[in-house]
């Protein structure tokens, strides 16, 4: 393969294909749109490559690992996208896509090159990027690896080989070593069998059931479940082929199948994934498990629904400005918003979104690409669903396509707040990034539409019985009944934060933005001294510059009950019929407008 990283012609990107509302009546997107998006994203980053193509210095704030590491990240994560795009492309196009990465590989692995990569022993973040490089090399084996000079192959295995038994955190990082070991084994290079064995064993220990893993902890459930904890074990098996024990593969496939049963309920009608957890700047990486289910024959979903979920996510972010800055993915959610970044986030970090393009490994005639799009659960009707593993009560409403989560089981260290321990998350809102949140959450119970939990630390109000604040929830439609018990006042309960380019309106604690998305907190018990106001902020929310949060405050001890609303309304004075709650010394009975009731025990 020639290694000129800057070919002059022909261009990678053609005009965007027309929407196909016959095959894809919900998004209009087909495989050709995914190919076009991949080409556009790859073309946009080339101007930031160094002469050899080994490092890509994308615009944005430097990560905690430094510029050199960030340049490697730019290579590795876009190489993963290039690998998926070229795997089933016509040969000429694949050649154009991969040429700069062949050149970059040759220079990056050359210890004497001024454009070399940092070794994995020099920069810890390089251990993450090694796995993307290994997967990319595997998926382009016949297009790239087999055509490299032997000297480049030797240097590459030497660079990757330093991953063997290197120290990594005991979380999804164990798979970076294992995936690299699988690739090294597949090309006959020295590798660590112990790295593979440890990853398999540790991952089984983090599995809690129903398709859910923690990321090396106890209660830290998030998108890493889909784009890491499911993806890497399956990729290890794919790279290993017959060299791998088939029994773990069977487990991994069964677990992904179970997860997708839940995951489809966490995608909104407008394509947004749930705004919850760290690394949200990876955006449509959340599409990866939907395509992986098809790739590994590990899905309960009709193929048209898998594509609808994935295409909805990609369109959601591209339509809302994720690549508005000269085609480059910015650090943020819809657009650049650096409040969502963590210390490890650098300018190229968003390109872990490349995982979402894994569907391009499927042949064009696969049913995922040929079946008519199928509606998501939230497009089929209202639903409530209890996800026991993460401790979430999920509700979706067909009228507005919003998905909400009442959180009673997920938390993380305080450094990752407010992404984990808030009482509620959704696909349409985010908490303000400058507001504190609880550092620890203990699940008490979870049922079909009800749940209870206790939180400690960094609370907006005082702590009550049992060393924390006890919260109970019941959900139905756009409403959540939230009951909180404390033995000291004042009490403060917040609703969903609404954010937009213009300040949301508010009336009597009902907050509404111009498209009709409305958040409200209604006092139910006690209501004689309760006040509901609005907290406003600027430049604190990824959904818009101006944010507003309805807030309930009371000076009364004991139990407090509020009705929390999130959904679309016709105006800011008209909410759907609110539920009511009746308290006795031992129970709270919630009466919903549809005639159903839920009873929660207060003796917890």
C-alpha positions as CSV (number, residue, x, y, z in Angstrom):
1,X,0.0,0.0,0.0
2,X,1.3,3.5,-0.8
3,X,1.5,5.7,2.3
4,X,1.1,9.3,1.1
5,X,-1.2,10.7,3.8
6,X,-2.5,13.6,1.7
7,X,-3.9,12.2,-1.6
8,X,-5.1,15.0,-3.8
9,X,-8.0,13.3,-5.6
10,X,-10.7,12.1,-5.7
11,X,-12.4,13.6,-2.7
12,X,-13.8,11.4,0.1
13,X,-17.1,13.1,0.4
14,X,-20.0,13.2,-2.1
15,X,-23.2,15.1,-1.6
16,X,-25.6,13.8,1.1
17,X,-27.9,11.2,-0.3
18,X,-31.6,12.0,-0.5
19,X,-33.8,10.8,2.3
20,X,-35.6,7.5,1.7
21,X,-38.9,7.7,3.5
22,X,-40.1,4.4,1.9
23,X,-37.4,2.2,3.5
24,X,-36.9,4.5,6.5
25,X,-40.2,6.2,7.2
26,X,-39.1,7.4,10.6
27,X,-35.6,8.8,10.0
28,X,-35.2,8.8,6.2
29,X,-31.7,7.3,6.7
30,X,-30.3,4.3,5.0
31,X,-26.8,2.7,4.8
32,X,-25.8,5.3,2.2
33,X,-26.3,8.0,4.7
34,X,-24.1,6.3,7.2
35,X,-21.4,5.9,4.6
36,X,-21.7,9.6,3.7
37,X,-21.5,10.7,7.3
38,X,-18.4,8.5,7.9
39,X,-16.7,10.0,4.8
40,X,-17.6,13.6,5.9
41,X,-16.2,13.0,9.4
42,X,-13.0,11.5,8.1
43,X,-12.5,14.2,5.6
44,X,-13.0,16.9,8.2
45,X,-10.1,15.8,10.4
46,X,-7.4,15.4,7.7
47,X,-6.4,19.1,7.9
48,X,-5.4,18.6,11.5
49,X,-3.0,15.7,10.8
50,X,0.8,16.1,10.9
51,X,2.9,15.3,7.8
52,X,2.9,11.5,8.3
53,X,-0.7,11.3,9.5
54,X,0.4,9.7,12.8
55,X,-1.0,12.4,15.1
56,X,-4.1,14.5,14.7
57,X,-4.2,17.8,16.7
58,X,-7.9,18.6,16.7
59,X,-9.1,21.9,18.0
60,X,-10.2,22.1,21.7
61,X,-8.9,22.0,25.2
62,X,-6.0,19.7,26.0
63,X,-6.7,16.7,28.1
64,X,-5.0,15.8,31.3
65,X,-2.8,13.5,29.4
66,X,-1.3,16.2,27.3
67,X,-1.1,17.2,23.6
68,X,1.0,14.2,22.5
69,X,-1.5,11.8,23.9
70,X,-4.3,13.8,22.4
71,X,-2.7,13.5,18.9
72,X,-2.5,9.7,19.3
73,X,-6.1,9.7,20.3
74,X,-7.0,11.6,17.2
75,X,-5.3,8.9,15.1
76,X,-6.7,5.9,16.9
77,X,-10.3,6.9,17.2
78,X,-10.6,8.1,13.6
79,X,-8.8,5.0,12.4
80,X,-11.5,3.0,14.0
81,X,-14.1,4.9,11.9
82,X,-11.9,4.5,8.8
83,X,-11.7,0.7,9.4
84,X,-15.5,0.4,9.7
85,X,-16.0,2.6,6.6
86,X,-13.5,0.8,4.4
87,X,-14.3,-2.8,5.4
88,X,-17.1,-3.2,2.8
89,X,-16.3,-0.2,0.6
90,X,-15.3,-0.6,-3.0
91,X,-11.5,-1.2,-3.2
92,X,-10.7,2.3,-4.6
93,X,-12.6,4.1,-1.9
94,X,-11.1,1.8,0.8
95,X,-7.6,2.7,-0.5
96,X,-8.3,6.4,-0.2
97,X,-9.8,6.1,3.3
98,X,-6.9,4.0,4.7
99,X,-3.9,5.6,2.9
100,X,-3.3,8.3,5.6
101,X,-3.6,5.7,8.3
102,X,-1.1,3.4,6.7
103,X,1.4,6.3,6.6
104,X,0.5,7.3,10.2
105,X,1.0,3.7,11.4
106,X,4.5,3.5,9.8
107,X,5.6,6.8,11.5
108,X,3.8,6.3,14.8
109,X,5.4,3.0,15.6
110,X,8.9,4.1,14.5
111,X,10.8,4.8,17.7
112,X,13.3,7.0,15.7
113,X,10.6,9.1,14.0
114,X,10.0,12.7,15.3
115,X,6.3,11.9,14.7
116,X,6.2,8.7,16.7
117,X,3.4,7.8,19.1
118,X,3.9,7.8,22.9
119,X,4.6,4.3,24.1
120,X,2.0,2.7,26.4
121,X,4.6,2.7,29.1
122,X,5.0,6.5,28.7
123,X,1.4,7.7,28.6
124,X,-1.4,5.9,30.3
125,X,-4.0,7.0,27.8
126,X,-2.1,5.3,25.1
127,X,-3.3,2.0,26.6
128,X,-6.9,3.0,25.7
129,X,-6.0,3.9,22.2
130,X,-4.1,0.7,21.6
131,X,-7.3,-1.3,21.6
132,X,-8.9,0.9,18.9
133,X,-5.8,0.5,16.8
134,X,-5.9,-3.3,17.3
135,X,-9.6,-3.5,16.3
136,X,-9.0,-1.3,13.3
137,X,-6.1,-3.5,12.2
138,X,-8.2,-6.6,12.6
139,X,-11.1,-5.2,10.6
140,X,-8.8,-4.1,7.8
141,X,-6.5,-7.1,7.8
142,X,-6.8,-7.8,4.1
143,X,-6.9,-4.1,3.2
144,X,-4.1,-2.8,5.3
145,X,-2.2,-5.2,7.6
146,X,-1.5,-7.9,5.0
147,X,-0.1,-5.2,2.7
148,X,2.2,-3.5,5.1
149,X,6.0,-3.9,4.9
150,X,7.2,-6.5,7.3
151,X,9.2,-3.8,9.2
152,X,6.1,-1.8,9.9
153,X,4.2,-5.0,11.1
154,X,7.1,-5.8,13.4
155,X,7.2,-2.3,14.8
156,X,3.4,-2.4,15.3
157,X,3.5,-5.6,17.2
158,X,6.4,-4.3,19.3
159,X,4.4,-1.2,20.2
160,X,1.3,-3.1,21.0
161,X,3.3,-5.8,22.7
162,X,4.1,-3.4,25.6
163,X,0.5,-3.7,26.6
164,X,1.1,-7.2,27.9
165,X,0.5,-7.3,31.7
166,X,0.8,-3.6,31.9
167,X,-1.1,-1.9,34.8
168,X,-4.6,-0.8,34.0
169,X,-7.6,0.3,36.2
170,X,-9.9,-2.6,37.2
171,X,-12.8,-1.5,35.0
172,X,-13.4,-1.5,31.2
173,X,-9.7,-0.9,30.7
174,X,-8.9,-4.6,31.3
175,X,-10.4,-5.2,27.9
176,X,-7.9,-2.9,26.2
177,X,-5.2,-5.4,27.2
178,X,-7.3,-8.4,26.3
179,X,-8.3,-7.1,22.8
180,X,-4.7,-6.2,22.1
181,X,-3.6,-9.7,23.3
182,X,-6.2,-11.3,21.0
183,X,-4.8,-9.3,18.0
184,X,-1.2,-10.1,18.8
185,X,-2.1,-13.8,19.1
186,X,-3.9,-13.7,15.7
187,X,-0.8,-12.4,13.9
188,X,1.6,-14.9,15.7
189,X,3.1,-12.3,18.0
190,X,3.9,-12.7,21.7
191,X,0.9,-12.0,23.9
192,X,-0.3,-12.4,27.5
193,X,-2.8,-15.1,28.0
194,X,-3.1,-13.8,31.6
195,X,-4.5,-10.5,30.3
196,X,-7.3,-12.4,28.5
197,X,-8.1,-14.6,31.5
198,X,-8.3,-11.7,33.9
199,X,-10.6,-9.7,31.6
200,X,-13.0,-12.6,31.3
201,X,-13.0,-13.3,35.0
202,X,-13.3,-9.7,36.1
203,X,-16.1,-9.0,33.7
204,X,-18.2,-11.9,35.0
205,X,-17.8,-10.4,38.4
206,X,-19.2,-7.1,37.3
207,X,-22.2,-8.7,35.7
208,X,-25.3,-8.0,37.8
209,X,-28.0,-9.6,35.6
210,X,-30.6,-8.7,32.9
211,X,-27.8,-7.6,30.5
212,X,-26.2,-5.0,32.8
213,X,-22.6,-4.7,34.0
214,X,-21.1,-2.1,36.3
215,X,-17.9,-0.5,35.0
216,X,-15.8,-2.1,37.6
217,X,-17.8,-0.8,40.6
218,X,-21.0,-1.5,42.4
219,X,-23.6,1.1,41.4
220,X,-21.9,2.9,38.4
221,X,-24.3,2.0,35.6
222,X,-24.1,4.1,32.4
223,X,-23.5,4.0,28.7
224,X,-20.3,2.2,29.2
225,X,-22.5,-0.9,29.6
226,X,-23.3,-0.7,25.9
227,X,-20.3,0.8,24.2
228,X,-17.6,-1.0,26.3
229,X,-18.7,-3.8,28.6
230,X,-20.7,-5.5,25.9
231,X,-18.7,-4.4,22.9
232,X,-15.1,-5.4,23.9
233,X,-15.8,-9.0,25.1
234,X,-17.5,-9.6,21.8
235,X,-14.7,-8.0,19.8
236,X,-12.2,-10.1,21.7
237,X,-14.2,-13.2,20.5
238,X,-14.4,-11.9,17.0
239,X,-10.6,-11.3,16.7
240,X,-9.8,-14.6,18.4
241,X,-12.1,-16.8,16.3
242,X,-11.5,-20.5,17.0
243,X,-8.6,-19.6,19.3
244,X,-11.0,-18.4,21.9
245,X,-13.1,-20.5,24.3
246,X,-16.6,-20.5,22.8
247,X,-18.4,-20.7,26.2
248,X,-17.8,-17.0,27.1
249,X,-19.0,-16.0,23.7
250,X,-22.3,-17.7,24.4
251,X,-22.6,-15.8,27.6
252,X,-21.7,-12.5,26.0
253,X,-24.3,-12.9,23.3
254,X,-27.0,-13.9,25.7
255,X,-26.2,-10.9,27.9
256,X,-26.3,-8.4,25.0
257,X,-29.6,-9.8,23.9
258,X,-31.0,-9.1,27.4
259,X,-29.6,-5.6,27.5
260,X,-31.1,-4.6,24.2
261,X,-34.5,-5.5,25.5
262,X,-34.0,-2.7,28.0
263,X,-31.9,-0.4,25.9
264,X,-34.6,0.1,23.2
265,X,-36.7,1.8,25.9
266,X,-34.0,4.4,26.6
267,X,-34.1,6.0,23.2
268,X,-36.5,8.9,22.6
269,X,-38.6,9.4,19.5
270,X,-36.2,12.2,18.3
271,X,-33.3,9.8,18.5
272,X,-31.7,11.0,21.8
273,X,-30.1,8.6,24.1
274,X,-30.5,9.1,27.8
275,X,-28.5,12.0,29.2
276,X,-26.8,10.2,32.1
277,X,-23.3,9.0,33.0
278,X,-19.8,10.1,32.2
279,X,-18.2,10.5,28.7
280,X,-21.4,11.8,27.2
281,X,-19.4,13.6,24.5
282,X,-19.1,10.1,22.9
283,X,-22.7,10.8,21.8
284,X,-23.8,8.2,19.1
285,X,-21.4,5.6,20.4
286,X,-24.6,4.7,22.2
287,X,-25.8,3.2,18.9
288,X,-23.0,0.6,18.9
289,X,-24.9,-2.1,20.9
290,X,-27.8,-2.0,18.5
291,X,-25.6,-2.8,15.5
292,X,-23.5,-5.2,17.5
293,X,-26.5,-7.2,18.4
294,X,-27.1,-7.8,14.7
295,X,-23.4,-8.4,13.9
296,X,-23.0,-11.0,16.7
297,X,-26.5,-12.6,16.3
298,X,-27.3,-11.4,19.8
299,X,-30.4,-9.3,19.5
300,X,-34.1,-9.7,20.3
301,X,-35.0,-6.7,18.1
302,X,-36.4,-6.7,14.6
303,X,-33.6,-5.5,12.2
304,X,-35.6,-2.4,11.2
305,X,-35.9,-1.4,14.9
306,X,-32.1,-1.8,15.4
307,X,-31.4,0.5,12.5
308,X,-34.1,3.0,13.6
309,X,-32.5,3.3,17.0
310,X,-29.0,3.8,15.6
311,X,-30.0,6.1,12.7
312,X,-32.1,8.1,15.1
313,X,-29.1,8.7,17.3
314,X,-26.8,9.7,14.5
315,X,-29.3,12.1,13.0
316,X,-30.2,13.5,16.4
317,X,-26.6,14.7,17.0
318,X,-25.7,15.7,13.4
319,X,-28.9,17.7,13.0
320,X,-28.3,19.6,16.3
321,X,-24.8,20.8,15.7
322,X,-22.4,18.1,16.8
323,X,-20.2,18.7,13.7
324,X,-21.1,22.3,13.2
325,X,-17.4,23.4,13.7
326,X,-16.1,22.7,10.2
327,X,-17.3,19.1,10.3
328,X,-15.3,18.1,13.4
329,X,-17.0,16.6,16.4
330,X,-16.8,19.0,19.3
331,X,-16.6,18.3,23.0
332,X,-20.2,18.6,24.1
333,X,-23.6,17.1,23.6
334,X,-25.6,18.8,20.8
335,X,-22.9,21.4,20.2
336,X,-19.7,22.4,22.0
337,X,-20.3,22.4,25.7
338,X,-17.2,21.7,27.7
339,X,-19.0,21.4,30.9
340,X,-19.6,17.7,30.1
341,X,-15.9,16.9,29.7
342,X,-14.0,14.9,32.3
343,X,-10.3,15.3,33.0
344,X,-9.4,12.6,30.5
345,X,-11.4,14.3,27.7
346,X,-9.4,15.9,24.9
347,X,-10.2,17.3,21.5
348,X,-10.3,13.9,19.8
349,X,-12.2,12.1,22.6
350,X,-15.6,12.6,20.9
351,X,-14.4,10.2,18.2
352,X,-15.2,7.2,20.4
353,X,-18.5,7.9,18.7
354,X,-16.9,6.0,15.8
355,X,-18.1,2.8,17.6
356,X,-21.6,3.8,16.5
357,X,-20.6,3.0,12.9
358,X,-20.0,-0.7,13.6
359,X,-23.1,-1.4,11.5
360,X,-21.0,-0.7,8.4
361,X,-19.3,-4.1,9.0
362,X,-22.6,-5.7,8.1
363,X,-23.0,-6.4,4.4
364,X,-25.3,-4.0,2.4
365,X,-27.9,-6.8,1.9
366,X,-28.1,-7.6,5.7
367,X,-31.7,-7.2,7.0
368,X,-30.5,-4.3,9.3
369,X,-30.0,-2.3,6.1
370,X,-32.8,-3.7,3.9
371,X,-35.7,-4.0,6.4
372,X,-38.2,-1.2,6.7
373,X,-37.7,0.9,9.9
374,X,-39.6,-0.3,12.9
375,X,-40.9,1.9,15.6
376,X,-39.3,2.2,19.0
377,X,-41.2,1.4,22.2
378,X,-41.8,5.1,22.9
379,X,-43.3,5.5,19.4
380,X,-45.7,2.6,20.0
381,X,-47.4,3.8,23.1
382,X,-46.9,5.0,26.7
383,X,-45.0,2.6,28.9
384,X,-43.4,2.2,32.3
385,X,-40.6,-0.2,32.8
386,X,-38.6,-1.1,35.9
387,X,-34.9,-1.8,35.2
388,X,-33.9,-3.7,38.3
389,X,-30.2,-3.8,37.7
390,X,-29.5,0.0,37.5
391,X,-32.4,0.7,39.8
392,X,-34.3,2.8,37.3
393,X,-38.0,3.4,36.8
394,X,-38.4,4.3,33.1
395,X,-41.5,6.0,31.6
396,X,-42.1,7.0,28.0
397,X,-44.9,8.9,26.4
398,X,-45.9,8.6,22.8
399,X,-47.4,12.0,22.5
400,X,-44.1,13.8,22.9
401,X,-41.5,10.9,22.5
402,X,-39.9,11.8,25.9
403,X,-38.2,9.1,28.0
404,X,-37.7,9.7,31.7
405,X,-35.8,7.8,34.4
406,X,-36.4,8.0,38.2
407,X,-33.1,6.9,39.6
408,X,-33.0,4.7,42.7
409,X,-29.9,2.6,42.1
410,X,-27.1,4.4,40.3
411,X,-24.4,6.6,41.7
412,X,-20.6,7.2,41.4
413,X,-17.8,9.1,43.0
414,X,-18.5,12.8,43.5
415,X,-16.0,13.8,40.7
416,X,-18.5,12.4,38.2
417,X,-21.5,14.3,39.4
418,X,-24.0,15.5,38.3
419,X,-24.1,12.6,35.9
420,X,-25.1,9.7,38.2
421,X,-26.8,10.4,41.5
422,X,-29.6,12.8,40.6
423,X,-33.2,11.6,41.4
424,X,-34.2,11.9,37.7
425,X,-32.7,11.9,34.2
426,X,-34.3,12.1,30.7
427,X,-33.6,12.1,27.0
428,X,-34.6,15.8,26.7
429,X,-33.0,17.4,29.7
430,X,-29.8,17.6,31.7
431,X,-29.0,18.9,35.2
432,X,-27.0,22.1,35.4
433,X,-23.3,21.2,35.5
434,X,-22.5,23.6,38.3
435,X,-25.0,22.2,40.8
436,X,-23.9,19.7,43.5
437,X,-25.4,16.3,43.9
438,X,-25.4,13.4,46.3
439,X,-22.2,11.3,46.4
440,X,-23.7,8.0,47.4
441,X,-27.1,6.3,46.7
442,X,-28.4,3.1,48.3
443,X,-31.2,1.2,46.7
444,X,-34.0,0.2,49.1
445,X,-36.6,-1.4,46.8
446,X,-37.9,-1.4,43.2
447,X,-41.2,-2.7,41.8
448,X,-43.2,-2.3,38.6
449,X,-43.9,1.4,38.9
450,X,-42.5,2.2,42.4
451,X,-39.0,2.4,43.9
452,X,-37.2,3.7,47.0
453,X,-33.6,4.8,47.8
454,X,-31.6,6.6,50.3
455,X,-28.8,9.2,49.5
456,X,-26.0,10.7,51.5
457,X,-23.6,13.6,51.1
458,X,-23.6,16.9,49.1
459,X,-27.4,17.1,49.6
460,X,-29.3,20.4,49.1
461,X,-31.1,19.8,52.4
462,X,-30.5,18.1,55.8
463,X,-30.1,14.4,56.3
464,X,-32.9,12.5,57.9
465,X,-33.5,9.0,59.5
466,X,-31.1,6.3,58.8
467,X,-28.2,8.6,58.0
468,X,-29.6,9.8,54.7
469,X,-32.6,11.3,52.9
470,X,-35.2,8.6,52.0
471,X,-36.9,9.1,48.6
472,X,-39.8,7.1,47.2
473,X,-41.1,7.3,43.6
474,X,-44.1,6.2,41.6
475,X,-44.2,6.9,37.8
476,X,-46.9,6.9,35.2
477,X,-46.9,8.9,31.9
478,X,-45.3,12.3,32.2
479,X,-45.6,12.3,36.0
480,X,-43.5,11.1,38.9
481,X,-44.8,11.2,42.4
482,X,-41.7,11.8,44.6
483,X,-41.9,11.4,48.4
484,X,-39.0,12.5,50.6
485,X,-38.6,12.1,54.4
486,X,-36.4,14.1,56.6
487,X,-36.4,15.0,60.3
488,X,-35.0,18.5,59.8
489,X,-36.0,21.4,57.7
490,X,-35.8,23.1,55.3
491,X,-36.5,20.7,52.5
492,X,-35.6,21.3,48.8
493,X,-36.8,19.1,45.9
494,X,-36.0,20.0,42.3
495,X,-37.7,19.0,39.0
496,X,-36.2,18.6,35.6
497,X,-34.1,21.4,34.3
498,X,-35.3,23.0,31.0
499,X,-32.6,24.7,28.9
500,X,-32.7,26.6,25.6
501,X,-31.1,29.3,23.6
502,X,-33.6,31.7,25.0
503,X,-34.7,31.9,28.6
504,X,-37.6,29.5,29.3
505,X,-40.8,31.0,30.6
506,X,-42.2,30.2,34.1
507,X,-45.5,30.6,35.8
508,X,-46.2,29.4,39.3
509,X,-43.2,27.0,39.1
510,X,-44.1,25.7,35.7
511,X,-41.1,26.1,33.4
512,X,-41.6,25.9,29.6
513,X,-39.4,26.5,26.5
514,X,-40.6,27.6,23.2
515,X,-41.1,24.2,21.6
516,X,-43.5,23.2,24.4
517,X,-41.2,21.1,26.6
518,X,-42.4,21.7,30.1
519,X,-41.1,21.0,33.6
520,X,-43.2,21.4,36.8
521,X,-43.1,20.5,40.5
522,X,-46.5,20.6,42.2
523,X,-46.7,20.5,46.1
524,X,-49.0,17.7,47.3
525,X,-48.1,17.2,51.0
526,X,-47.8,19.2,53.1
527,X,-48.8,22.1,51.0
528,X,-49.7,24.8,53.5
529,X,-46.2,26.3,53.8
530,X,-44.6,25.0,50.6
531,X,-43.2,27.3,48.0
532,X,-42.3,26.5,44.4
533,X,-39.9,28.8,42.7
534,X,-37.5,28.6,39.8
535,X,-33.7,28.5,39.8
536,X,-32.2,30.1,36.7
537,X,-28.6,29.8,35.4
538,X,-26.6,30.7,32.3
539,X,-24.0,28.7,30.5
540,X,-24.4,25.8,32.8
541,X,-26.4,23.4,30.7
542,X,-25.6,21.4,27.5
543,X,-29.1,21.8,26.1
544,X,-28.9,25.6,25.9
545,X,-27.4,28.8,27.3
546,X,-30.4,29.6,29.5
547,X,-31.7,27.1,32.0
548,X,-34.5,27.0,34.5
549,X,-35.4,24.5,37.2
550,X,-38.6,24.3,39.2
551,X,-37.8,24.0,42.9
552,X,-40.0,23.0,45.9
553,X,-39.0,24.3,49.3
554,X,-40.7,23.8,52.7
555,X,-39.8,24.5,56.3
556,X,-41.8,21.5,57.6
557,X,-40.2,18.2,58.8
558,X,-41.4,14.7,58.0
559,X,-42.8,13.4,54.7
560,X,-43.1,15.6,51.7
561,X,-44.8,14.7,48.5
562,X,-44.6,16.5,45.1
563,X,-45.7,15.7,41.6
564,X,-42.8,16.1,39.1
565,X,-43.8,16.6,35.5
566,X,-41.8,16.5,32.2
567,X,-43.5,16.6,28.8
568,X,-44.8,18.8,26.1
569,X,-47.7,21.1,26.8
570,X,-49.8,23.5,24.6
571,X,-49.1,26.4,26.9
572,X,-47.5,27.2,30.3
573,X,-50.8,27.2,32.2
574,X,-52.1,23.8,31.1
575,X,-50.6,20.6,32.5
576,X,-52.2,17.2,32.0
577,X,-54.3,16.0,35.0
578,X,-52.0,15.6,38.0
579,X,-52.0,12.6,40.2
580,X,-53.0,12.9,43.9
581,X,-51.5,11.2,46.9
582,X,-53.1,10.2,50.2
583,X,-50.8,9.5,53.2
584,X,-51.5,7.4,56.2
585,X,-48.9,6.6,59.0
586,X,-47.8,3.5,57.0
587,X,-48.6,4.1,53.3
588,X,-48.9,6.6,50.5
589,X,-51.5,5.8,47.9
590,X,-51.1,7.5,44.5
591,X,-54.2,7.9,42.3
592,X,-53.5,8.5,38.6
593,X,-55.7,10.2,36.1
594,X,-56.1,7.0,34.2
595,X,-57.9,5.4,37.1
596,X,-55.1,3.2,38.4
597,X,-53.4,3.5,41.8
598,X,-50.1,2.6,43.4
599,X,-49.4,2.1,47.1
600,X,-46.0,2.7,48.6
601,X,-45.0,1.6,52.0
602,X,-43.6,4.3,54.3
603,X,-42.2,1.8,56.7
604,X,-38.7,1.6,55.0
